[in-house]
Amino acid sequence: MNTLACILATSLIAASAGQLTVDATGPIHQRRREPASGSGGGIGRKLPLKVTIQFVGKPSGEAAGDKIEFIITNSGDKEIQVPLSPNPGELEPDNPQKPYTLLRMNVFLTSDTGTGSERHEVLSTGGAHLFGETSVPATIVKLSRGQSIHVLAFAGPLIRQTSSSATKVVAHIVLTEETVTTKGTETVAQSREVGSATSEDYSPAAIPESSN
């Protein structure tokens, strides 16, 4: 728990009553037992979350890609729980046979072309995965109406350099509950989608720059 607190302290780079920023660009403490297979489902629920993005700092080159900030704001009337830790290994039980459940949030970008039924999404590299467990309160935050979480992640190469006016960049978030079980040497994950949200379309050249 002390180790987790230290890692979270380095990941949470800003906090106030209405804003929390998580840096998911540093080294990640991965799980020792990463699920090799899994199953899941959901009902396609749209969450009342507003999603916007902005570039952070100067371009870091094609190899590393840009840093981008996902700004996720509760636009509904009810609290929404979102996870805070980019380090799933810190929430993995020591006993390999003990099942455990995490709240997981994936944030990512797609480059979309076309319109209507002809719309086509291409997943960009980069993005981030955040995890939380209700038994570790420091890893989950409850966002009330108007409150935000900012997630700093890599956008992947060439997002900023995309020049085609027909290409639109879209930010996505997906919240799931994930139960991980290990039997013998096999680790599997069973997921249930809580809901998702997407941003408006961005022209790559029109993605704003952070003022920080």
C-alpha positions as CSV (number, residue, x, y, z in Angstrom):
1,M,0.0,0.0,0.0
2,N,2.9,2.4,0.7
3,T,4.4,1.5,-2.7
4,L,1.0,2.1,-4.4
5,A,0.7,5.5,-2.6
6,C,4.1,6.5,-3.8
7,I,3.4,5.5,-7.4
8,L,0.0,7.3,-7.4
9,A,1.7,10.4,-6.0
10,T,4.0,10.5,-9.0
11,S,1.1,9.8,-11.4
12,L,-1.2,12.5,-10.1
13,I,0.5,15.6,-11.1
14,A,-2.2,18.2,-10.3
15,A,-5.3,18.2,-8.1
16,S,-8.0,20.7,-7.0
17,A,-11.6,20.5,-6.1
18,G,-12.8,20.2,-9.7
19,Q,-9.7,18.8,-11.6
20,L,-7.4,15.9,-11.3
21,T,-4.5,15.2,-13.8
22,V,-3.0,11.7,-14.2
23,D,0.3,11.3,-16.1
24,A,0.1,8.0,-17.9
25,T,3.3,8.5,-20.0
26,G,5.8,7.2,-17.4
27,P,7.0,3.7,-16.8
28,I,4.0,1.4,-16.1
29,H,4.0,-1.4,-13.5
30,Q,2.4,-4.1,-15.4
31,R,0.7,-7.3,-14.0
32,R,2.8,-10.3,-13.4
33,R,-0.2,-12.4,-14.6
34,E,-1.5,-10.7,-17.7
35,P,-4.8,-12.3,-18.9
36,A,-4.1,-14.5,-22.0
37,S,-7.8,-14.6,-22.9
38,G,-11.1,-13.1,-22.0
39,S,-14.7,-12.5,-22.7
40,G,-17.0,-9.6,-22.3
41,G,-20.2,-7.8,-23.2
42,G,-22.1,-4.6,-22.8
43,I,-25.2,-2.8,-23.9
44,G,-23.5,0.1,-25.7
45,R,-24.5,2.6,-23.0
46,K,-23.4,6.1,-23.7
47,L,-22.0,7.8,-20.6
48,P,-22.8,11.5,-19.8
49,L,-19.2,12.5,-20.2
50,K,-17.8,15.3,-22.3
51,V,-14.5,14.3,-23.9
52,T,-12.0,16.9,-25.3
53,I,-8.3,16.7,-26.2
54,Q,-5.4,19.1,-26.5
55,F,-1.7,18.7,-27.4
56,V,0.8,19.1,-24.5
57,G,4.2,20.6,-25.2
58,K,6.2,20.5,-28.4
59,P,6.1,17.6,-30.9
60,S,8.4,14.8,-29.8
61,G,9.0,13.3,-33.2
62,E,7.6,10.5,-35.3
63,A,9.2,7.7,-33.2
64,A,7.7,8.7,-29.8
65,G,4.6,10.6,-30.9
66,D,3.0,13.6,-29.4
67,K,1.8,13.9,-25.8
68,I,-1.9,14.6,-25.7
69,E,-4.3,15.4,-22.8
70,F,-7.8,13.8,-22.6
71,I,-10.1,16.0,-20.6
72,I,-13.1,14.0,-19.4
73,T,-15.9,16.0,-17.7
74,N,-19.1,14.7,-16.1
75,S,-21.9,16.4,-17.9
76,G,-24.7,14.4,-16.2
77,D,-26.5,14.8,-12.9
78,K,-25.2,11.7,-11.1
79,E,-21.7,10.9,-9.9
80,I,-19.5,8.7,-12.1
81,Q,-16.7,6.6,-10.8
82,V,-13.5,6.6,-12.9
83,P,-10.1,4.9,-12.1
84,L,-6.9,6.7,-11.5
85,S,-4.0,4.3,-11.6
86,P,-2.0,3.5,-14.7
87,N,-0.3,0.7,-12.8
88,P,-2.4,-2.5,-12.8
89,G,0.4,-4.5,-11.2
90,E,0.0,-2.6,-8.0
91,L,-3.6,-3.8,-7.7
92,E,-2.8,-7.5,-8.4
93,P,-3.2,-9.7,-5.4
94,D,-0.1,-11.6,-4.2
95,N,-2.0,-14.9,-4.1
96,P,-2.1,-15.9,-7.8
97,Q,-5.3,-18.0,-7.3
98,K,-7.3,-15.1,-5.8
99,P,-9.8,-13.6,-8.3
100,Y,-10.1,-9.8,-8.3
101,T,-12.2,-7.1,-9.9
102,L,-11.0,-3.8,-11.3
103,L,-12.7,-0.7,-12.8
104,R,-10.8,0.0,-16.1
105,M,-10.9,3.0,-18.4
106,N,-9.3,2.9,-21.8
107,V,-8.7,6.3,-23.5
108,F,-7.6,6.2,-27.2
109,L,-7.8,8.1,-30.5
110,T,-9.0,7.0,-33.9
111,S,-8.4,8.6,-37.3
112,D,-11.8,8.6,-39.1
113,T,-12.6,9.0,-42.8
114,G,-15.8,9.0,-44.6
115,T,-19.3,9.9,-43.4
116,G,-22.5,8.1,-42.4
117,S,-22.5,4.4,-43.3
118,E,-19.1,4.8,-45.1
119,R,-17.4,6.1,-42.0
120,H,-14.2,4.1,-41.2
121,E,-12.2,4.2,-38.0
122,V,-8.5,3.5,-37.8
123,L,-7.1,3.0,-34.2
124,S,-4.1,5.3,-33.4
125,T,-1.2,4.0,-31.4
126,G,-0.8,5.5,-27.9
127,G,-3.6,6.2,-25.5
128,A,-3.7,4.9,-21.9
129,H,-5.3,2.4,-19.6
130,L,-6.3,3.4,-16.0
131,F,-7.3,1.0,-13.3
132,G,-9.0,1.3,-9.9
133,E,-10.2,-1.0,-7.1
134,T,-12.9,0.0,-4.6
135,S,-10.9,-1.5,-1.8
136,V,-8.1,1.0,-2.6
137,P,-9.9,4.4,-2.4
138,A,-6.9,6.3,-3.7
139,T,-7.3,4.6,-7.1
140,I,-10.9,5.7,-7.9
141,V,-12.4,9.2,-8.0
142,K,-16.1,10.1,-8.1
143,L,-16.8,12.9,-10.5
144,S,-19.8,15.1,-9.7
145,R,-21.4,17.2,-12.4
146,G,-18.9,19.6,-13.9
147,Q,-15.8,17.9,-12.4
148,S,-13.1,16.7,-14.7
149,I,-10.2,14.3,-14.9
150,H,-7.3,15.1,-17.2
151,V,-5.3,12.1,-18.6
152,L,-1.9,12.8,-20.1
153,A,-1.0,10.1,-22.7
154,F,1.0,9.6,-25.9
155,A,-1.0,10.2,-29.0
156,G,1.2,8.0,-31.3
157,P,3.2,9.3,-34.2
158,L,1.9,11.5,-37.0
159,I,-1.5,12.5,-35.5
160,R,-0.3,16.2,-35.6
161,Q,1.1,15.8,-39.1
162,T,-2.0,14.3,-40.7
163,S,-2.8,16.7,-43.5
164,S,-5.8,15.3,-45.2
165,S,-8.8,17.5,-44.7
166,A,-11.0,14.4,-45.0
167,T,-9.5,12.8,-41.9
168,K,-11.0,13.5,-38.5
169,V,-9.4,12.7,-35.1
170,V,-11.9,11.3,-32.5
171,A,-11.1,10.7,-28.8
172,H,-12.8,7.7,-27.1
173,I,-13.2,6.5,-23.6
174,V,-14.5,3.1,-22.5
175,L,-15.3,2.1,-18.9
176,T,-15.4,-1.6,-18.0
177,E,-15.5,-3.8,-14.9
178,E,-12.9,-6.5,-15.3
179,T,-12.8,-9.7,-13.2
180,V,-9.5,-11.5,-13.4
181,T,-9.2,-15.2,-12.5
182,T,-6.2,-17.5,-12.5
183,K,-6.7,-21.3,-12.6
184,G,-3.5,-23.3,-12.6
185,T,-1.3,-21.4,-15.1
186,E,-4.1,-19.8,-17.1
187,T,-5.2,-16.3,-16.4
188,V,-8.4,-15.0,-18.0
189,A,-10.4,-11.8,-17.8
190,Q,-14.2,-11.4,-17.9
191,S,-15.3,-7.9,-18.7
192,R,-18.6,-6.0,-18.5
193,E,-18.8,-2.6,-20.3
194,V,-20.1,0.1,-18.0
195,G,-20.3,2.6,-20.9
196,S,-18.5,4.8,-23.3
197,A,-18.2,8.3,-24.7
198,T,-16.6,10.0,-27.7
199,S,-15.5,13.5,-28.5
200,E,-16.6,15.7,-31.4
201,D,-14.6,15.4,-34.6
202,Y,-11.3,17.2,-34.7
203,S,-9.4,18.3,-37.7
204,P,-5.8,17.3,-36.9
205,A,-4.5,20.8,-37.6
206,A,-7.2,22.3,-35.3
207,I,-6.5,20.3,-32.1
208,P,-5.7,23.0,-29.6
209,E,-2.4,23.4,-27.7
210,S,-2.3,23.3,-23.9
211,S,-1.5,26.7,-22.4
212,N,0.5,25.1,-19.6
